[in-house]
Amino acid sequence: RLCKKMQALADALAVGFPARKRKSVVSSSSPPVFEYDAPFHAAGLATAHFKVTSTVGHIFSLDFPTDYNNTQKVKNEDLFRAPTVHCEDPRPRVSEHLAQEARDCDILVLWLDCDREGENICFEVISVARPCLRSTP
């Protein structure tokens, strides 16, 4: 289902330029990548190589360090001042997938849900992909 939506998005963006599907080089559970070559007027490029891929919701979750996860030893009120850590579900390897795909890219264009959660996911994607771009602004 996700693959069909991604294909439809890639086809809509490509407008007359055939999008080619390939599997991620990171993992078979990573989202597929659709690629096409087309003009990119916003960047002033006559031709650009586009990659369309996705996340499956959030990349990271927020948790407490393991020292704070024992409810027998930690008081609830201590959690308000406790440090937090970002955790990633290791199965789809989304951050590794996005970093790998960004390595030969110059520009990151995001298309996510226009709500607070989508904005949060957007910043998660930026934090993973931006350091890997060829020309990091």
DAWOGI-V556782 format. One record per pair of residues at least 24 apart in sequence whose ideal C-beta (glycine too) atoms are under 10 Angstrom apart, sorted by the first residue. I is the first residue (numbers start at 1). GAP is how many residues later the second one is. D is the distance in Angstrom with one decimal. If there is no record, write none. Layout:
i: <I,I>
gap: <GAP,GAP>
d: <D,D>
This chain:
i: <2,2,2,2,3,3,3,3,5,6,6,6,6,6,6,6,7,7,7,8,9,9,9,9,10,10,10,10,10,10,10,11,11,12,13,13,13,13,13,14,14,14,15,17,17,19,19,19,21,22,24,24,24,24,24,24,24,24,24,25,25,25,25,26,26,26,26,26,26,26,26,26,26,27,27,27,27,27,27,27,27,28,29,29,29,29,29,29,30,30,30,30,30,30,30,30,30,30,30,31,31,31,31,31,31,31,33,33,33,35,40,40,40,42,42,43,43,43,45,45,48,48,48,48,49,49,49,50,50,50,51,51,51,51,51,52,52,52,53,53,53,53,53,54,54,54,54,54,54,55,55,55,55,55,55,55,55,55,55,55,56,56,56,56,57,57,57,57,57,57,58,58,58,58,58,58,58,59,59,59,59,59,59,59,59,59,59,59,59,59,59,59,60,60,60,60,60,60,60,60,60,60,60,60,61,61,61,61,61,62,62,63,86,86,88,88,94,94,94,95,95,95,95,95,96,97,97,98,98,98,98,98,98,98,98,99,99,99,99,99,99,100,100,101,101,102,102,102,102,102,102,102,102,103,103,103,103,104,104,104,105,105,105,105,105,106,106,106,106,106,107,107,107,107,108,108,108,108>
gap: <29,30,52,54,28,29,31,51,49,25,26,27,28,46,47,48,25,27,45,26,25,43,45,102,24,25,26,40,41,42,43,25,41,40,25,37,39,96,98,24,36,38,24,30,33,31,32,33,31,29,29,68,69,70,72,73,74,76,77,71,72,75,76,66,67,68,69,70,71,72,73,74,75,63,64,65,66,67,69,70,73,65,27,62,63,64,65,68,24,26,61,62,63,64,66,67,68,70,71,24,25,61,63,66,67,70,64,67,68,66,66,67,69,65,67,63,64,66,61,62,57,58,59,61,55,56,57,55,57,59,50,51,53,54,58,49,57,59,41,44,45,48,49,40,43,44,57,58,71,37,39,40,42,43,57,66,67,69,70,73,33,35,36,38,32,35,37,60,64,67,30,31,36,59,62,63,66,27,29,30,33,35,36,38,39,61,62,64,65,66,68,69,25,26,27,28,29,34,35,60,61,64,67,68,24,25,26,27,28,24,25,24,38,41,36,40,30,31,34,29,30,32,33,34,32,31,32,26,27,28,29,30,31,32,34,29,30,31,32,33,34,29,32,28,31,26,27,28,29,30,31,32,34,26,29,30,31,28,29,30,24,27,28,29,30,27,28,29,30,31,26,27,28,30,24,25,28,29>
d: <6.9,8.7,6.6,7.1,8.0,5.8,9.2,9.3,8.2,7.0,6.6,8.8,6.1,6.2,7.2,5.6,8.5,6.3,8.7,9.9,8.0,6.1,8.5,7.4,3.6,8.2,6.7,7.9,9.1,4.1,9.3,8.8,9.4,9.8,7.9,6.8,6.6,9.3,8.5,5.9,7.3,8.5,9.8,9.7,8.5,8.2,9.9,7.1,9.6,9.5,7.6,9.5,8.4,9.6,9.1,5.1,9.7,7.4,7.6,9.9,8.5,6.1,8.6,9.2,5.3,8.9,9.6,5.0,4.5,9.0,8.6,5.3,8.5,9.9,8.5,7.1,4.7,9.3,7.6,6.9,9.8,10.0,9.6,6.0,5.0,7.1,9.4,9.2,9.7,9.5,9.8,5.9,5.8,6.8,7.8,4.0,9.0,8.7,9.2,7.4,6.9,7.6,7.6,6.8,9.3,9.7,8.6,9.6,6.2,9.8,10.0,7.7,8.7,8.8,8.2,8.2,5.9,9.1,9.2,8.9,9.6,8.5,7.8,10.0,8.3,8.2,9.5,9.3,9.7,8.3,5.6,8.8,8.8,6.8,9.8,9.9,9.5,8.7,9.4,7.1,7.4,5.9,10.0,8.8,9.5,9.5,9.5,9.5,9.8,8.6,5.4,9.2,8.8,7.4,8.3,6.2,9.7,7.7,6.4,9.4,9.0,9.9,6.1,6.8,9.5,9.9,9.1,8.6,7.1,9.9,9.2,8.9,9.1,7.9,7.2,5.8,6.4,8.9,6.2,8.5,9.2,5.1,5.5,9.7,7.7,9.9,7.1,9.9,4.4,6.9,8.4,6.5,9.5,4.3,6.5,5.5,8.8,9.4,7.9,9.4,9.5,5.6,8.5,9.0,9.5,7.4,5.1,7.7,7.6,6.4,7.5,5.1,8.8,9.1,9.5,9.5,9.0,8.9,8.0,8.2,9.0,8.7,4.5,8.9,8.6,9.1,10.0,9.2,6.2,9.8,9.8,4.8,4.9,10.0,8.0,5.6,6.5,9.8,7.8,4.7,9.9,9.8,7.8,7.7,8.4,7.8,4.0,7.6,8.3,4.0,5.4,8.6,9.7,9.4,5.2,8.0,7.5,9.3,9.1,6.7,8.0,8.1,5.6,6.5,9.1,6.4,5.2,5.1,9.6,9.8,7.6,9.4,8.3,9.3,9.4,6.3,9.7,9.6>
